[in-house]
Amino acid sequence: MIELKAGAARLGLLPELGGAVTFWKSGGVCVLEAVSDPNLLAQKGHTVAAYPLVPFSNRVADGHFRFDGAEYRMKPNFGGEPHVIHGNAWEHPWELELLADDSATLQLEWHPPYDRPMDEWPFAYRAQTRFDLREDSLAVGMVIENIDQRPQPVGLGFHPYFPRRGGVKVGFLADTVWTNDERHLPALRVPATGEWSFEHMRAVTDQAIDNCYAGWDGAAFLRWPDDGLALTISASPTFRHLVLFTPPDRNFIAIEPVSNMNDALNHAGVTDRGITILAPGARLEGHIHFALTAC
């Protein structure tokens, strides 16, 4: 494990476990929650606090999509569902490219196996994630480059887990939200109003949300009033969707800045679905900043 240091802040990274973050502590307080999810098969029961979503976020229905006149079928990688979830970068070891006391760059180069080209993502890519730690903040930069000889459709995302403690409250602005069908896939797009609205910060209670918001303005806020701690998330324009996950029986919530809607590869008719078509040699880049303050 790699440990970055900046004053009283510490960040743990485990490149071999899908480029995952294992902890982020500031002054002894855990900003992120380490979670073990047995459904994420490649994590093999290890606890992680955050991980990159490359080359797409959330689900691809039944692992199937069509692109540029061809049909692709990938094997499920999530327990209990027939879908492929969160790309495949989290399933493979990353390499350490650059390291300083307070920063690190991890890299993954993916090439589909010749004998099983569609077990996972069927296109070749190179991904990088850079972490810059400060005593009161963390910056995450993400890049995906198409190193295939064909165009490919891609997205990006980052999946942090936050502690469900201290009377945690959440706030953000988004235009709409996608409801889910019985298969956890997008059903209807509705205004982010009423029970779906977090325009005014509100406590995360027992409401079970696992939905993707669209038209997110790139800012989200968490507050732990019992701990006197607040966190502001700021994302670059690449990330205009936000996944909110609040399982009522767990000790965490997830607020995920992502570029694409859920199952975006199968929703070509949605003009703002968030998929970018990369020509060979082209890149997609996004940045996320997490800033801690007292409240």
N, C-alpha and C positions, 0 to 999 in steps of 0.2 A: 504494500500500500504506500502511496505517496501522500505526504502531509505538507500542505502549504501553510505558511505562517505570516501573519501581519499584525503586529502588536499582540493583543490578547485574542485575536481571531485565529481559528484553525479550520482547514478544509481538508477532508480525506478523499482521495481518489483511488479507484481500483481499475486501472486500464484493462486488465485481463477479464474483468466482469462487465463487458459491454460498455466500457468507458464510463462507469457509474461513479457518482458521488456517494461516499459512505457516511459522511457527516459534515455539518457546518456548525461550528460553535463560535459564539462571540461572548467573551468574558465568562465562559463556563456555561452559558445558556445555549441549548440546542435550538437553532433556528429551523432546521429540517428534522423530520422524523424518519428514523430508519425503519423500513417496512419489509417484511417477508411475504411475498405473494406466490403461493404454490402454483397458481395458474400461469405465471410467467416461467415457462418450463426451463428455459435456458439459464435462469438465475439460480436454479438448483437449491432453492431454499435459503440462499444468502439474503441478508438484509441490505437494502440500498435506500438511499435518501433522495436520489434523483438520477435520471439517466436520459440520454439523447434519443430522440425519435427521428430516425432516418431510414429510408428515404420517404417516409410518410408518417402521419399521425393517425392513431386510432385504427378502425377496422377497414378491411377490404372484404366485402361479403363473400363468404365461401372461398376466399383466396382467389377469386376469379375477376378478371377485368379484360376489356378490349382496348387496344391502343394502336393507332396507325395501321389499321386493317388486320392486325394479328390478335389472336386470343391467347391469354395467359392464365395458368392455374398454378397457384402456390399451395404448399402443404400447410395446414393449420399449425400455429405455434403458440396457441393459448388454450389452456386446459378448460374443458367443458363447453367449448364453442367450436363451430366449424370454420370460423373466420381466421384470417391472418391479422395480427394486431401490432401496431407501432413499428412497422418496417422490420428490418433484420439486423440493424447495426448493434442493437442491445444484446444480440445473441452471440456476438463474436468478440474476441480479444482486440483491443486497440493497442497501438504502439505509442510510447512516449517520444514526442518529437523535440520538444523544448521544455526546459525546467529551470526555474529560478526559485528563490525563497518564497515568493508570493504569487507566482504564476506558473502555469503549465499548459502545453498544447498537446493534445492527443490526436492521433490519426488512425483511420481505418481505410484500407483499400480492399474493395470487394470485387471479386470476379466470380461469376456463376460457374460452378463446376461443369466441365464438359459432359460428364456422364449423367448429371442431374441438373440441367440448366434452369428448370422451373420449380425445383424444390423450394427455393426462396426467391428473392428479388431477381428477375431475369436479365438485368442490365448491370454493367460494370460502373462503379463510381468510386470516388475518393471523398472521404468526409474528414473534417477537422473540427474539434471543439477546443476552444481556448478558455481557460479559467483565470481571472485576475482577482485576487483577494485583497481587500483592504480591511482595516479594523472595523469599519461600519458598513461594508458593502461587498457585493460579489458581482462581477461582470462575466457573462457567458457569451462568447461569440461562436457562431456555427456557420460552417460552409459545406456545401456539397458540390462536387465537380463531376460532370459527365465525362468519364474516360472510356466510354463505349464508342463504337463506330456508328451507332444509331442514336437518333433523338430518344429521350426518355422523359416520362412524366414524374415529377418529384414534389415533395413537400418537406417541411422541417418542423420540429417541435422539441420542447423540453418538458420533462415530467418530474417536477419536484413534489415531494410529500411534506406537508406542514403539520405541526402538532395540533391536535384537537384538545387544547387545554386553555386554561386562563380565560374562559368565556370568549373564545375567539370570535371575531366579527370579520365579515368580508364585504367589500364594496368594489364595484366597477360599472362601467357604462358599455352597453352593447345594444345594437338595433333590434336583433331578432335572436331566437333560439330554436334549435331543431328538437322536436319531440322524438321519442324513440318508439319503434314497434316492439313486438314481443321477441324479436331476434336481436335487439340492441342496435338496430340500424335506423338511420334517419327516416322519419315518417312525414311530419308536417313542420313547416317553418312558420312560427308564430311570433308576434311582437314580444319583446322582453319587458313585459309589464306585469303588474299584479304579483302573483306568487313567484314569477320568474325574474322579477326585477331585483337588482342589487345596487340601484342608483344611489340609495341611501344605505349606508353601512348597516348590516343587520347580523344578528347572532346566527351561527350555524347550529341549529338544534337537531331534531331527529328527521328533518326532511331529507329524503333520499334523492339526490340529484346526481345524474351521470350523463350530462348533456353538453353539446357543443353550441356556444354562442357565436353569432356572426355579426360583422360590423362592430367589432370591439375597437375601442379607441386607443388601445395600446397601454393603458394604465390600470392597475389593480392594487387594492389596498387590503392588508390584513392588520388586525389589531388584537393584541392579547391584553385586555385591560387589567386583568388580575396580575399580570407580570410587568405591567408598565412598559410594554414593548410594541412597536409598530413596524411594519414592513411595507415598502412601496415597490411594486414591480413595474418597470418601464420597458416596453418592447419596441423595436424598430418596425417600420411599415410592413416588413415581410410577414409579421405575425398579426393577422387581423381576425383570427378566430381564438377563442378561449374555451378550453374544456374545464368544467367544474365537476368535481367528483366528491360527494359527501356521504360515504357509506355510514349509516347511523350506528352500526355496531362495531366500528373500528376507532382507533385512537389517532386517526389522521384525516386530513382532507388533502385533495390535490387540486392545484390551480395551474393549468398547463397552457402556456402561450404556444400556439401552433399556427402554421400557415394555412392548413387545409381543413375543410369540414370533414366530419366522419364519413367514411366510404366515398371520399371525393372521386376516386378513380372510376366509380360507376355512376357519377352524376355530371356527365359532360354538359347537360343542359342548364346547369346552375352557373351563371356567368361569373359569380364571385366564389366559386368552390375552393379556390386557393391552390390549385395545381399549377406548377410552372413546367413548361415544356423546355427542357434543356437540349440544345444542339450539342454535338460532340465538342468537347473543350469548354463549354459554357459552365457558369457557376451560379449558384444561388446562395446568398449570404443573409444572415440575420443576427441581431444582437439583443440581449436581455440584460437588464440591470436590476439588481435587488439591493435596496437601500434600507438600513436599519436606523430607527430613531427611537428615542424615549417618548412615552405618551402618558 
